[in-house]
């Protein structure tokens, strides 16, 4: 923007006409809110305004502006205060995902250390054990002639994986019908999303049966987390060697917290350790499982890509007993498929932040405390950045297709966010995705992935974006 140019105010920007008091609240469907805002971005351009009440919201749909904004965290922008307030109201202890300011800074070092690529590589045997259990479960489904419900099945895998490698707890929902913690976890994210976007907080004045069930689930999950932490401390006390080489993320966090002498941002507290256990359970279950479901849907719909991914797995990785971190890491085309699925179907198609100081975005004046809605998927589906943008073309991530190079694609598509608050679990998530897909493609043929009645697969927001009702039918090789 040139010096002396006139800045626009948020309220002066184009946008959909709203109603008095409620703004645009009644013009969106909560489960489709991401699509509604994306549609408005198509109509009104990269900078527009909406409102979910009397307060205007600045919507930004340009990836360069979004990237600059996300890089200006935690000093210039923070996560939504509404999200933080409602999470605490529900009884959730904020971990790194929801923390802000000094609390975020002191937790970041601890969590990033636990999730660095070297540590993730060390967790491979634990992940492989869970993948073998999933293989056995799907093998039994095939032998029984049953279809596989993708969401609950993949969430069983992710709960078992994160519990084992993160907390040293073998919950093993894959080999039993006991899915207590998963049942409770499944209530929390949708409730958080529902309350954040509610026009009126009725639960504060009248508690429904669903609200009481939620309270019970939060209490059960918090009790499970307290047990994980207590067990981890007992193991560390009993075995001094574990302190030098913590075998799981929770023990690594406890050691980091106990060795933290404070510094400018203070010491990590026990509550913050517990908050990050909850964050890993929720985020580790939901995001990876939904990405896997979308990837399976897209690969089945594109037989040539599926065939190429299958051939790569069988020639490079072999079978489950031959899987190693190096072999899974060498599955470049499968990784390109995952990146393309996340471009088209990101589980976080928008982010909402608040300004911590007066600033500008583009030619718009942004006062302190302004709410900014980042439309993360808009440019990812734009022809200016991706030729044939809505097509599933994994080659664009390898540089051997007609599309932009992989490096350019990564600047536009940001499924894990950007800047200092980029998702610390991104390496682990990609390893889990590739491991499950390699297991499936090495040992099964995919006969069918579809929604009930072969209907078009619908996107639904419930904190993360998920496909509705996908079922899969396999046959053994």
Secondary structure, 3 states (H helix, E strand, C coil): CCCCCCCECHHHCCCCCCECCCECHHHCCHHHHHHHHHHHHHHHCCEEEEECCCCEEEEECCHHHHHHHHHCCCCCEEECHHHHHHHHHCCCCCCCCCCCHHHHHHHHHHHHHHCCHHHHHHCHHHHHHHHHHHHHHHHHHHHCCCCEEHHHHHHHHHHHHHHHHHHCCCCCCCCCCCCHHHHHHHHHHHHHHHHHCCCCCHHHCCCCHHHHHHHHHHHHHHHHHHHHHHHHHHHHHHCHHHHHCCCCHHHHHHHHHHHCCCHHHCCCCHHHHHHHHHHHHHHHHHHHHHHHHHHHHHHHHCHHHHHHHHHHHHHHHCCHHHCCHHHHHCCHHHHHHHHHHHHHCCCCCEEEEEECCCEEECCEEECCCCEEEEECCCHHHCCCCCCCCCCCCHHHHCCCCCCCCHHHHHHHCCCCCCHHHCCCCHHHHHHHHHHHHHHHHHHEEEEEEECHHHCCCCEEECCCEEECCCEEEEEEC
